[in-house]
Amino acid sequence: MALEVEEWDITRQSSQDLSQPTLQEELLRNIRQGNFNAVFVSPPCNTWSRAPHSNEWGPRPIRNRQWPWGFPWLSNRHRELADLGNALVQLCFKIFELVANDSSLAHVLLVFEHPEDLGMGYNQRHQPVYPASVWQLEVSQRLHATPPFFGVAFFQCQFQVDRSKPTRLLTNVSQLRQLGYVGPPIFNQEDVYQGPLPSQCSHGGHPPLIKTSPDETGFRTTGTGVYPHLMEVAIAEAMVAAFLTPSSHPSEGLHNSKTESERQVDGNQGMGDVKTGSSVNKDSNEIHRAPAQGSLKRKEAGPAQPKLSQKRGNVRSPLKAVYKGKVRSLNDGLGLCSMGRLAPAARKGCKEEVAVELRKVVDRVFSEWWEAMGKKAQLKLLSTLLCGKCKTSPFDEVTGKMEAELLKVLNRFGFHRARCPQDRNTPVKVRLLQSLAAALGDADHEYLEELINIGSSVGSEWGNTSYTSSV
């Protein structure tokens, strides 16, 4: 797959200064005309940073929660800095609102990255401070409450860097839910951060990103604006997956995420001794929570969201796999909506009569084949598999019989269609997969149905052709 990318950044050349109205209009016009399939925005966070609020040695803060667009008493130089930060953030939200309000642009993937809003903090005199955040703006809160947009927060240290740096994405790319904790920032009555991030990362904390002495030269935040490489890879892979998965189209609802109860469980891990009523410790990236009682969102979350059972596909948490100390969501190769990713008790579609019959067929055919093999042949097969000495699949015989028996059940319940003459004889049997997915209530059966009816453009030694697979 070939991607054509345009990067607009004043650090590359002065002609790409997106604070200029003429250049902004050019970019918006390109988006309006459908020239982009995806837009990633990451405006500078220097004037929106918490760090200036945390120490007395500069730079001075130029905005806070009460004055998010800049203090009215700013000098000319600081006013210019505030206006520059304002213009770039406003442009990002213009892009989002343009896509949100134009149905012809519903296919456009959007990602907005900026530091998480951690609410009230304390400076070095232990005085409360209230830094500004783009996520406090009314337009941001409105978008967070407007499907298919959602927010996901995470610690950057999960990408193998020695800083937690809490980060938030506002996006309509459902695959990005897997990066962290989904939901808008939540605070209690005193503006103390309540989530969705837990109180600290799973590593137990990292060196603070603020000065601890006036003798320090430079700023500890220097260089942290560059994304960790693995974070770039994770975002890129999610966006490519969204392109390649029609069922994850932004306009088609929400996919798997951590539930509120799971976030609470995760949030209780590694919190240690948390002092009641404490808050974010300056800009150290360590989040201390007050008791959860009385917690609230800064604004109403918008229209009531559908219950899990009303959402399309699998939105419950999948089984977890632990490999080399890392916890990952289970993927069984059949997509994010696959019932196989869930614990058996949560596989709702698998409790229907057709699913029960299909399971009986698999159990019976495999058991008959295994028993007929005999003890000696069983041991030989297992030892060959364990030693990695199998040169061909030992299951060809049983899979052929199992396929025939599964087709009988699918035909009996009206889920199977005969193969077509134009189907190619390929290893991937799309019609069978589609029938099984439909029978088991897997939302991916709609995508497979589309693949069967329209075909897939494939470049290979056969040339570019559209075809579907055989039964």
C-alpha positions, 0 to 999 in steps of 0.5 A: 500500500502506497501512502502520500503524506504532506507535512505542514510545519514551520520548523521545516520552512517558514512558508509553512507558518499555519498561523497565517490566515491564507495558509489556513484557508488553503489547508481547510479548502484541501480538506473540504475538497476531499484531498486528504483521507486522514489528518493528524494535528499536534499544535505546539504545547509550549504556551499550554504547558503545566511546567511554567506554573510549577517553578519560579525561574521561568518562563512565566505562564501566559494563560490559565484555566480562567484565561485560556486564551491568554492573560489580558495583562500580557506584554506585547511579546507574551501576547504574540506568543499567546496569539500564536498558540491560540491560532494553531489550536483554533485551526486544529478544532476548525478541521475537526468541526469541518469534518464533523459537520460535513457528511461527505467527509465522514470517511476522513480519519482525524487525530489531535494530540496534546498533553492530558489535562491534569487539573489543579496542581501545586507550585513550589510554594505549595500553592494551588495552580490551575493550568490551561488545557486545550481539553478545557475548551468548549469545542473540545468538550463538545467533540468528546461527547459527539460520536464517533469522536472520543478521547483516549489518555495514556502514559508515554512511558509505555513506549519504552521512554523514561518519562510518563508524560500523560498524553491525550488523543482526540480522534475518530480512529477506533483502533486507537482505543487500544492505546490507553484509557477512553473518556474525557478528563474527569475532576472533582469539585476542587478540580482535582483530577479523577481519571481516566488515567490511574494515579501513576504509571505502572512503573511507579513514577519517573523523574520530574520534568520541572526544574528543582533549582535555579542553577539548572540550565535549559529545561527538562521538557526540551526534547520531550515534544518528540514522540517516542518511536514506538508511539509513532509506530502504534499510531501509524499502525492504528491509522493504517488498520483503519484504512484497511478495515471498512468495518472500522469506518469512523461513522460506524460506531465504536469498538473495543475499549476499556470499560469504566469498571476496568479503568477503576481496577487499573487505576487502583493498581500502583496507587500506593499511599495516596493522601486524601485531597492531594492533587497533581504534584507540580509537573512531575507526571505523578497524579494524586487523586482525592477520594472519588466521591463527588467526582464530576465532569467539567461539563455534561457529557452530552447525549446519553450513550448507548448501553454496551448491548446496543453498540455494534460489535464487541465493545467489551474487554478482550482476554489478556495475554502476557508475554515477556512481562507485557500485557496485551489484548488477545487477537485471534486473527479474526478482527476486533469484533471477533467473539474469540477475543472474549472470555467464553461466558461473554460470547453472547452470539455463541449461545445461539442454537446454531453456535451450539451445533457448530461447536458440537460438530468441531468437538465430535469430528476432532475427537473421532479423528484423534481417537482413531489415530491411536495412542502411538500415533498421537504421541508421535504427532505431539512430539513432532509438533513440539520439536517443530519438525512438521513440514506439512499440516497434519490436520488436512484430513480432519479439516476437510471432514470438519468443513463438510460437517460445518457446511451441513449445519450452516445450510440447515440454519440458512447461513451458507451460500454455494460458491460461485464459478468465478471464485478462485481456489485460494487458501482463504475461504471467504464465503465460509468465514462470512457464513460462520461469522454471521452465524456466530453474531460476529460484526465482521460478517458485514465486511466479509459480505462486502468483500464477497460482493465487491471483491478485493483489488490485488496486485500480484503476478496475476495483475491488478484484478478483483476477485473473491475466494472460494468456499 
